[in-house]
Structures are given as structure tokens and as C-alpha cells.
């Protein structure tokens, strides 16, 4: 998990979001809303950058 050393969220959460986006083609804004329902505050632009990374 050293790739996630300085990231704000745990690697499992980030990888889960990336997997959902790539597999189901959920929009970043819908994905942001889904994650916020679980009490996490992730901006859709941050998700975009993580997918691109």
C-alpha cells in the first residue's frame, strides 16, 4: 500500500471507487454521491485524478 502513503483515504476505498468507475461507467458525480451516503467526503475531481493515476 505504499502507493497510497500520502493519500487522505485508505487504499481500499480509493481502489473500490476506481473499480466501480471502470467496471460500471458510473459518472464521477454519481460516484461522489454514493460515497457521501457512506459518510465519506470525496470530491468528484479527486476521483478523476485517481482514475487517471
C-alpha positions as CSV (number, residue, x, y, z in Angstrom):
1,X,0.0,0.0,0.0
2,X,3.0,2.4,-0.3
3,X,1.3,3.9,-3.4
4,X,-1.3,5.3,-1.1
5,X,1.1,6.6,1.6
6,X,0.2,10.3,1.4
7,X,-3.5,9.9,0.3
8,X,-6.2,11.1,2.6
9,X,-8.3,7.9,2.3
10,X,-7.4,4.3,2.7
11,X,-6.3,2.4,-0.4
12,X,-9.2,0.0,-0.3
13,X,-11.7,2.9,-0.6
14,X,-9.8,4.5,-3.5
15,X,-9.4,1.3,-5.4
16,X,-13.1,0.5,-4.9
17,X,-14.1,3.8,-6.4
18,X,-11.7,3.3,-9.3
19,X,-13.1,-0.2,-9.9
20,X,-16.7,1.0,-9.8
21,X,-16.0,3.7,-12.3
22,X,-14.1,1.5,-14.7
23,X,-16.4,-1.5,-14.4
24,X,-19.8,0.2,-14.3
25,X,-19.1,3.5,-16.0
26,X,-20.7,5.4,-13.2
27,X,-20.2,9.2,-13.5
28,X,-17.8,10.8,-11.1
29,X,-20.6,12.9,-9.6
30,X,-22.8,9.8,-9.1
31,X,-19.9,8.0,-7.5
32,X,-19.2,11.0,-5.3
33,X,-22.9,10.9,-4.2
34,X,-22.7,7.2,-3.5
35,X,-19.6,7.5,-1.3
36,X,-21.0,10.5,0.5
37,X,-24.0,8.3,1.6
38,X,-21.5,6.2,3.5
39,X,-20.2,9.3,5.3
40,X,-17.1,10.0,3.3
41,X,-16.4,13.3,1.6
42,X,-14.6,12.7,-1.7
43,X,-14.8,15.3,-4.4
44,X,-15.5,14.1,-8.0
45,X,-12.4,15.9,-9.3
46,X,-10.3,13.9,-6.8
47,X,-11.8,10.7,-8.1
48,X,-11.0,11.8,-11.7
49,X,-7.3,12.3,-10.8
50,X,-7.1,8.9,-9.0
51,X,-8.6,7.1,-12.0
52,X,-6.1,8.8,-14.3
53,X,-3.3,7.9,-12.0
